[in-house]
Amino acid sequence: MRLSVIGCGYLGAVHAASMAHLGHEVIGIDVDRRKIEALRAGRAPFYEPGLPELLTEVGATGRLTFSDDMADAAGADVHFICVGTPQVHGEFRADLTYVNSAVASLRPYLRSGDVVAGKSTVPVGTAEAIAEALRDTGAVVAWNPEFLREGFAVADTLHPDRLVYGLPTDGDGEPTAEGSKARAVLDEVYATPLSEDIPLVVTDYATAQLVKVAANSFLATKISFINAMAELCEATGADVTRLADAIGYDARIGRRFLNAGLGFGGGCLPKDIRAFMARAGELGVSDALSFLREVDSINMRRRVRMVDLAREVCDGSIVGKRIAVLGAAFKPDSDDVRDSPALSVAAQMQLQGAHVTVTDPQAVDNARAKWPDLRFAATALEAAQDADVVLLATEWSEYRELEPDALAGVVAHTRILDGRNVLEPARWRAAGWTYRALGRP
């Protein structure tokens, strides 16, 4: 099939390359010419494991091209909308500027029967509005939310854990005739994953738009729950990691994502739960999601608590202290520093008078652009030179595997803060380190 992918950022670039890998002819469209030139050259404009290799592979087939001219999308059977929906500055609601602009620019090139498949995370009601706006073109709108995890995006696209189609439905909730045609087209797009017995949920517009934000809200709630337990553990002397192990054996709960620490960040979870709350308020059901305000609050408190913990191990003051922060990305296997807990803590400590040096395997350039006043280093050992305290803030494997003796050879004081609860306390303490972590005695 011939597909267009509108928006070649994190979501769109991965989706375009993956669809070409599945055998489709794909044209990626973006207004950022530098991004398009990089993708044409087979270079990923961001760090994502496996994407450079995939771009090289599909580039050689001729099935994947990129353009900054929307006219080149004409003739595609399916147009995937993959643009960003950032948080409105100073508000909780999602900014739909890029979605609306993409749809308006695409409109002149649509034919009757074309499928416009939204993948962007949008407030419920957006798909319905787009369908109404495109009604006279004869194109059919479907909502096909994405469920990518940074660091695993290629695998999540080629082998998703589920597919969701939001289609036009009749009064009984069944797809209309045009909805059934759109389903058949999407089934052809995803024929390979569907042949692997990937679960498929076919539903209405509203449900499809709620799936991603509901999933992200549940995940954020689970993470904040264990971080709330960490606060109680600190007050009682309990160990939050043992607590998580114990409750994680309950099949109704599970152990995954019960890791106390600095909390969540990135370009999805924080802004998605805030936009979800804002949309609930617009719909008159704000009380239904009032708990998400506390979820957000718990998450942000973890960052403040980490600064307090640094102050505690530095004898009551971080003014003038040298602090090494290992990690700048919001999670490992990414160069994304949007709403990064690691970078937030580093910046807070710098503003409070500490001399902070940050390192990260992939995110130093992005972090420097955001916080140019911070110092940056290429390696953990370089960042930790003469440090009064070391903070592990992003759980990259190279930081988890650091040798306590090697690090002890460069620091001024052997004090380590485990912001992700991934180090072995006994091992570090045996090597002479003062070890502290959130939620542990």
N, C-alpha and C positions, 0 to 999 in steps of 0.2 A: 504494500500500500504506500501511497505518498502521504507523508505527514509533515505538518509544520509545527514547530515548537516556538511559541512567542515568549521571549524572555530567556536569556541564556546565562543566568546566574547559577547559584548552587543547584537548585532544582532543575532548571531547564537544561543546563549543559549535560548533567548526568542523564536526564531523561532522553535527550536527543541522541547521545552516544549509545545508550542502551537500546533504544528502538532501532537504530541502524544495525546494531549487533544482532538483533532478532530478525533482520532481513528486510526491513522497510527502507524506503527512500525518504530521507529526512532533511528538511531545511530548517536551520535554527535562525531565528530573527532576534536582533537586539539593537537598541539605539546607541549602545556604547561601542564605538568603532574600535577602540583599543582592545576591548574584550573579543570582538569578532575577529580581529587580526590575529590575536593569540590563539583562538580556537582553530582558525584556518591553518595555522602553523602547527597544530597538534599539541599546543601548550594549554594546560588547564589554568584558568585565571585564579585558582584557589587550590589549597592543598586538600586532596581527597584520595586516599589509597586506592589504587587500581584504575583511576580515571585516565592518567596519562597513557597507560598501556592500551586502554580501551580506545582512546582517541586515535592512537597510532594504528591500531588494528583496523578500525572501521574507516579511517581516512584512506587507507590503501585500497579499499573496495570501491570508493567513489560514491558510496551510498549516503554520505554525510557531508553537507555543505552548510556554510553560514553566510548571512547577509545582514546589512543594516537597512535594507529596503523592504518594507512590508509587501510590496508588489510581488516579490519573489515567493510569497506564501500562496499566491493564487494557484488554483488547481489541485491543492492538497485535499485529500478525502477527509482528514481529521486535523483540526487545529487545536493544539494543546496550549492553554493559557497557563504560563508558569512564572508570572511576574511576582514581585514581592508585595507584601501587604504589611508594611511597617506600622508601628504604633504612632498615632498622631502626636506631635510634640506637645507636651503639657497635658495630654489627655490619655485615657485608657483605650479609646476606640481605635479600630483599625483604619488605616489610610488606604482608600480604594482608588487613589489617583492613578496608579499604574495599571490596575485592572481595567478601569473605565477607559483609559487612554488606549490600551491594547485592543480592546473591543471596538472602539471607535475607528482606530486605524485599520483594523482587519475588515470591518464591515463592507467597504466597497468591493472587496475581492471574494466575497462569499457567494456560493451558488446554492440553489435549492438542493436540499439533501445533504449538504456538507454537515459534518458534526463539529461543533465547538465544544471541546471537553475542558472544563476548568479543573486545574490541579492546585491552584493557589488556595491557601487557607483563608477563607472569607467569612464574614458574619452571615448567619442564616438569613435568607431573603435575597442574597446577592444573585444567585443563579436565576431565581424567578424574575428579577429585574432585568438581567441580561437577556433572558428568553423573550421577554416582552419587547425589549429594544430591538431585537433581531428578528422579530416575528415576520416582518414583511420581506425578509431576504429568503425565506424558505429553509434557512439553516436550522438545525436542531441543536439545542443546548443540552449537554449532559454534565454532571459533576462527578469527577473521578479523583477524589482526594488522594494526596500523597502521604506516605508513612515512612519517610526516609530518616535514617539515623546517620548523622555525620560520622564519618569513619567507616561506615558500612553501606554507603548510598548505592554503590554499583550493585552489590549483592541484593540489597533490598528492592531494587528496581527490576532486576532480572529474575529474582526468586522471592517475590513478596510473600508476606505471611497471610495476606488477604487482598482481594480487589473489591472495590465498591463502585457501583454505578448509580448515580442519582439521575433518574429519567423523568420525562413528563408522564404523569399518571392520570387515570380517570378517577371518578368518584369513589371507586372501590379500592383505590390504591394500586391498581394494576397498570403496567405501561400502556400508553396509548399506542396507536398505530405507528406514529412517528417515533415514539419511545422504543418500540420493539425494533424498528429499523436501526436506531442508534445503537441499541444493544448488540445487534448482529454485527455492526461495524466494529464496535469495541471488542467484541469476541474475536474478530479477525486480527485486530491489532495485538491482542494479548493471547493469541492462539498457543504460543509456546508455554507461557506460565500456566495457562488453563489446562494444558495437556499433562502438567505435573500435579494435577488435582489441588491446585491452589483454591482455597475457599473463595467463592464469589457471592457478594451480597448485592442484590438488585433491589433498589428502593426508590423513594421519592426524592425530590430535590432537598427538602428541609432536612430529612434524616441524613442524607449524604453529607450535607454541609456541617452537621453537628458531630459527625463521627470523629474527625481529626481533633477538634477542640475538646470534645468529651474525653477522648483518649489522653490527650496532653494534660488535661485537668486532673484526671485520675492519677497519672504518673506523678505530677507535681504534688498532689496530695499525699501520695505514698512516701515520697522523698521528704516532704516537710513533716510528716508524722514521725518518722524516725529521728529527725532533727529536733522535734519537740521533745521526744523521749531523751535525747542527748542532754537537753537542758535539765530535765529531771534527774538524769544520772549524775550530772555534775553536782547537783544539790544534795544528792544522797550518797555519793561514793560508789554508785553502781557502774557497770561497764556496758556501754551501749552496744558494743560489738557482740558480746555474749548474749545480751538481750535480743538483738536482731537474729542471731543464730537460733535461739530458743523459739521465738515466735515464727521464724521462717519455716520451721518444720511443719507448721500447720498448713495443710494443703489449701485451705481457704485464703491464706495470706501469701505464702511463698517468700523466698529469701531475696529474690532479685530486686534491686533498687532499694533495699533496706540498708544502705550504707550511709551512716551519719558523716557529716563533714561540712564543707563550705556551701553545699547546696547547689541548686541548678542555675544555669544561665543560658547564654546562646541567643540565637535569633528567633527561636520558636516558643519554648515553654513560657518565658516571662510575658512576652507580648500577647501570646495566644490566650492565656488565662485572663489577662487584663481586658482584652478585646471581648472575651466571652462575657465577663461581668458587665461591660459597657452595653453589649447587645441585650443582655437580659434586662437591664434597666430600661432600655428603649422599648422593650416588649412588655414592660410592666410586671416583670417577675424577678426583680432584683433580689428578693429574699431567698430565692431558690439557690442562688450562687453566692450568698453572703459569706459562706465558709471559705471561699477562695481568697477573700481579703486576708484572712488569718494565715492561709497557706503562703501567700505572698509575703506577709509580714514575718513569719517564721524564717522563710528563706533569706530575707534581707538581714535579719538579726544575726544569722550565723557569721556574716561578714564582720559585723561589729564585734562579735564575741571573739573572733580570731585576732583582731587588733588588741583587744583587752588581754588575751592570752599571751600575746607577744610582750605586752607591757609587764605582765606578771613575771615572766621568766627573765626579763631584763631588770629585775629589782625595782619595778614601779615606774619606770620611765623609758620611752623609746627615743627621746630627744637625743640626737647625736649618735644613736646606735646604728651600726651597719647591719642591714638585714638583707639576706639573700632570698629571693622568691623564685622557687623552681616551678615554672609554668606560667604562661600568660593566656593561652587559649582556654576557652570555657570547658573543654574536655580534651582528652588525648586523641591523637589521630586527626587533628583538625588545626587549621590556622585561624579559626574564627574567634575574635575577641569581643564580639557583641555581648554586652551584659555579662562579661566574664567575672566570676567571683574572684579568681586569682588576681586579675588586674585591678579590680575594685579594691581589694584589700591592700595591694601594693601601693595604690594611689593614696588611700586613706593614711597609711603609715608615713608616706612621704609628706603629706600635708600636715601631719602631726609632728614633724621634725626629725624623722629617721632618714638615714641615707640608704636608699633602697636600690638594689641591683636585681634586675629581672632577667631570667633566661627562659628559653623555650626552643624545642627542636625545630618548630615551623612558624611560630607566630610572632617572632621578634619584630619584623618589619611592620606588621599590622599594629602591634602594641606600641611601637615607637611613634607611629602616625597618630595614635589616639592620645598617648601620654608622652610627649617629647621631653618632658622634664625628668622622667625617670632615667636611671642608668640601665644599660643593657649589656649582657655578656653572651658569648657564643656557647659556653658550656657551663655545667653545674659547678665544676671546680673553679672556673674563672669567676663565676658569680659569688661563690662562697669565700673568696679570698679575704681573709681578715674579718669575716663576719662575726657579729656578736650572737646572731641567731639565724638559723636556716628554716625556711618555711616551704614544705612540699605542698603546693597549691593545685597542681594539675597532675593527675596520676599517670603520666607517661611511663612506659615500661622501663626506660633508662633511669628514671628517678626511683622507681620502686626497687630496682636492682643495685642501687648505689652501695658501695662498700663503706661501712662506717669508719674504718681505719683510714681509708684514702681521703675521705672528706675531713676527718679530724686533723689531717696533716696540713690543711690550708686555712682553717677557721681560727678566729681569735678565742672563741668560747664554744665548747661542744654542747650546744643547745639546739634541739630540733623540734619543730612543730609539725605534726602530721595532719595536714588539713583535710586529708581524704581517708584517714584510718586504713592505710594500706601497708604500712611498715610493721615489722615485728618488734614490739617494744622491748622484749627480753634481749634480742640481738643487739639493739642499739644501746641499751643500758649496760649490757655486758662489756661493750666497747668504750664505756665511760661517758656516754652522752646523757644529758638531761632530756628525756622524751616526754612530750605533752601532746595530747590530741583532744579534740572536742568530744565530750561525752565519756571520757575514760579517766579513771582515777590516776 
